[in-house]
Amino acid sequence: MLERTPCFTDPEPPPTKLSDFFPPTIRLSPNMGGDPSFFVTARLPFGTPESAIARIQPLQECTPRETAEVVVTGVRSLMWQRDLLHKRLEVAEGMRAFISHRMSHAEELRVKLEQVEGELAAAQKVAAEGVEALRRAEEERDALQMEDERLRKESEEAERLRKERESMEAKFQESEQENVHLKKEIEELWSDEMYFVGYRCCLKKNGITHDIPSFHSDDEDDPAGGSS
C-alpha cells in the first residue's frame, strides 16, 4: 500500500530554512468515497501542484484499515519531522549562542586591540620623547664640552699670564734692587764729591793753595789751557 504512495517511498531532502518548517498552507477535503461519503481534511503547502493533490486519490481504493495505516505512517512522519525540527532548532540555538559568544569574544578582542594600540601609541610617544631627550642631552654634552674646552684655554691663558706676571715681578724686583744699588752708589759718589768740594773751599778760604788736588767740579768752569 505504501509503495503506491510516492510521498512515503520518495523522501524529500531535509529542509534548511525556517520557511520550510512553517510554509503557508491550504486546506483540502478530498472525498474518499464510501456510503456515506468519507472526507479527509488535508493541509497542504500553498501552491501545491495538482499532480501532487492527485496522489491522494489512490487512497479511495484503500480499505479503512489501510487508510488508518497510511494515517499512522503520516503521523509518525510528522513526529519524525517534529523531532528533526526540534533538533534543528537546538542546533540553531547552539549556533546562535556560539555566534553570540564569538561576537562577545570578538568585542573583547576589539577592546584588547584598542588597548594594545593605545599602549603602542603611548610607547611610541615615550620612545619619541626619549629620542628627543637623548638629542637634548647630547647637545648639552657638546655644549659642556665646548664650555670645558673654553675654560681650559682660559685657565691655560691665566696660567701663562700668571707666569708672565711673576717673571715681570721678578725682573721688576731685580731692577728695583739695581736701582737701589745705583742710587746708593750715586749717593756715595755725590757724598764724596761734596766732601772734596767742601775741602777745597775750606783750603781756598784759608789761603792754602799748594798740594790742593785739582778735581773737576760742576760748580767751577775748567781753567783755560789746563790746570793752574
C-alpha positions in Angstrom: 0.0 0.0 0.0 2.8 2.4 0.9 4.5 1.7 -2.4 1.5 3.2 -4.1 2.0 6.4 -2.1 5.1 8.2 -3.5 5.4 10.7 -0.7 6.5 7.8 1.6 8.7 6.0 -0.9 10.5 9.1 -2.2 11.6 11.1 0.9 12.2 14.7 0.3 15.5 16.3 1.3 15.6 17.8 4.8 14.5 21.4 5.0 17.2 24.1 5.6 15.1 27.3 6.1 12.6 28.3 8.7 10.0 28.8 5.9 10.4 25.2 5.1 9.2 24.3 8.5 6.2 26.7 8.6 5.1 27.2 5.0 1.8 28.8 4.1 -0.8 26.0 3.6 -4.2 25.4 2.0 -6.9 23.2 3.4 -8.3 20.4 1.1 -11.1 17.9 1.9 -11.0 15.2 -0.8 -13.9 12.8 -0.9 -12.6 9.3 0.0 -15.8 7.7 -1.3 -18.0 5.2 0.6 -21.5 5.3 1.7 -22.0 7.7 3.4 -19.2 9.8 1.8 -16.0 10.0 3.8 -14.0 13.1 3.6 -10.4 13.6 4.7 -9.1 17.0 5.6 -5.6 17.7 4.4 -3.4 20.8 4.9 -1.0 21.2 2.0 1.6 23.8 1.3 0.3 26.8 -0.6 0.9 26.4 -4.3 1.0 22.6 -4.3 0.6 21.4 -7.9 -2.4 19.5 -8.9 -0.3 16.4 -9.7 0.6 16.2 -6.0 -3.0 16.6 -4.9 -4.0 13.8 -7.4 -1.7 11.4 -5.5 -4.2 11.5 -2.6 -6.8 9.9 -4.8 -5.4 6.4 -4.7 -6.4 6.3 -1.0 -10.0 6.0 -2.2 -9.3 2.4 -3.2 -7.9 1.5 0.2 -9.8 -0.1 3.0 -10.3 1.8 6.2 -7.5 -0.3 7.9 -5.1 0.5 5.1 -6.2 4.1 5.3 -5.5 4.1 9.0 -2.1 2.6 8.4 -1.4 5.4 6.0 -2.6 8.0 8.5 -0.5 6.4 11.3 2.5 6.4 9.0 1.9 10.0 8.2 1.6 10.9 11.8 4.9 9.1 12.5 6.4 11.0 9.7 5.1 14.2 11.2 6.5 13.2 14.6 9.9 12.5 12.9 9.8 15.8 11.2 8.9 17.4 14.6 11.8 15.8 16.3 14.0 16.9 13.4 12.6 20.3 13.7 13.5 20.3 17.4 17.0 19.1 16.8 17.5 21.8 14.1 16.1 24.4 16.5 18.6 23.2 19.1 21.3 23.4 16.5 20.2 26.9 15.5 20.0 27.9 19.2 23.5 26.4 19.7 24.8 28.3 16.7 23.1 31.5 17.9 24.8 31.1 21.3 28.1 30.2 19.6 27.8 33.3 17.3 26.8 35.4 20.2 29.8 34.1 22.2 32.1 34.7 19.2 30.7 38.2 18.8 31.3 38.8 22.5 34.8 37.3 22.2 35.3 39.5 19.1 34.2 42.5 21.0 36.7 41.6 23.8 39.4 41.2 21.1 38.4 44.5 19.6 38.7 46.2 23.1 42.0 44.5 23.7 43.2 45.5 20.3 42.3 49.1 21.0 44.1 48.9 24.4 47.2 47.4 22.6 47.0 50.1 20.0 46.7 52.7 22.7 49.7 51.2 24.6 51.7 51.1 21.4 50.9 54.7 20.7 51.9 55.6 24.2 55.1 53.6 23.9 55.9 55.3 20.5 55.3 58.6 22.2 57.6 57.7 25.1 60.2 56.5 22.6 60.0 59.7 20.6 60.3 61.7 23.9 63.3 59.6 24.8 64.9 60.2 21.5 64.3 63.9 21.9 65.6 63.9 25.4 68.7 62.0 24.2 69.2 64.5 21.5 69.0 67.4 24.0 71.4 65.5 26.3 73.9 65.2 23.5 73.5 68.9 22.7 74.0 69.8 26.3 77.0 67.4 26.5 78.5 69.1 23.4 77.9 72.5 25.0 79.5 71.4 28.2 82.5 70.0 26.3 82.8 73.3 24.5 82.5 75.2 27.8 85.1 72.9 29.4 87.4 73.5 26.4 86.9 77.2 26.7 87.6 77.2 30.5 90.7 75.0 29.9 92.0 77.5 27.4 91.2 80.4 29.8 92.9 78.5 32.6 96.0 78.0 30.4 95.9 81.6 29.4 95.5 82.7 33.0 98.5 80.4 34.0 100.6 81.9 31.2 99.7 85.4 32.3 100.4 84.5 35.9 103.9 83.2 35.0 104.5 86.3 32.9 103.4 88.5 35.8 105.7 86.6 38.2 108.5 86.9 35.6 107.9 90.6 35.3 107.6 91.0 39.1 111.0 89.2 39.4 112.5 91.5 36.8 110.9 94.5 38.4 112.4 93.4 41.8 115.8 92.9 40.1 115.5 96.4 38.5 114.4 97.8 41.8 117.4 96.3 43.6 119.7 97.5 40.8 118.1 101.0 41.1 118.6 100.9 44.8 122.2 99.8 44.3 122.8 102.5 41.7 121.1 105.1 43.8 123.3 104.1 46.7 126.5 104.4 44.6 125.3 107.8 43.2 124.7 109.0 46.8 128.2 107.7 47.8 129.8 109.4 44.8 127.8 112.6 45.5 128.8 112.5 49.1 132.5 112.0 48.2 132.3 114.8 45.7 130.6 117.2 48.1 133.3 116.3 50.7 136.1 117.2 48.3 134.4 120.3 47.1 134.0 121.5 50.7 137.5 120.6 51.5 138.8 122.7 48.6 136.6 125.6 49.5 138.0 125.4 53.1 141.6 125.4 51.8 140.9 128.4 49.5 139.3 130.3 52.2 142.3 129.8 54.4 144.7 130.7 51.6 146.2 127.3 51.2 146.8 126.7 47.6 149.7 124.1 47.4 149.0 120.4 47.5 145.4 121.1 46.6 144.3 118.3 44.3 142.5 119.5 41.3 139.1 118.0 41.0 136.7 118.8 38.3 133.6 120.3 39.7 130.3 121.2 38.0 130.3 124.4 40.1 133.5 125.6 38.5 134.5 126.2 34.9 137.5 124.4 33.5 140.6 126.8 33.5 141.8 127.8 30.1 144.9 126.0 29.0 144.7 123.3 31.6 145.1 123.2 35.4 146.6 126.1 37.4 
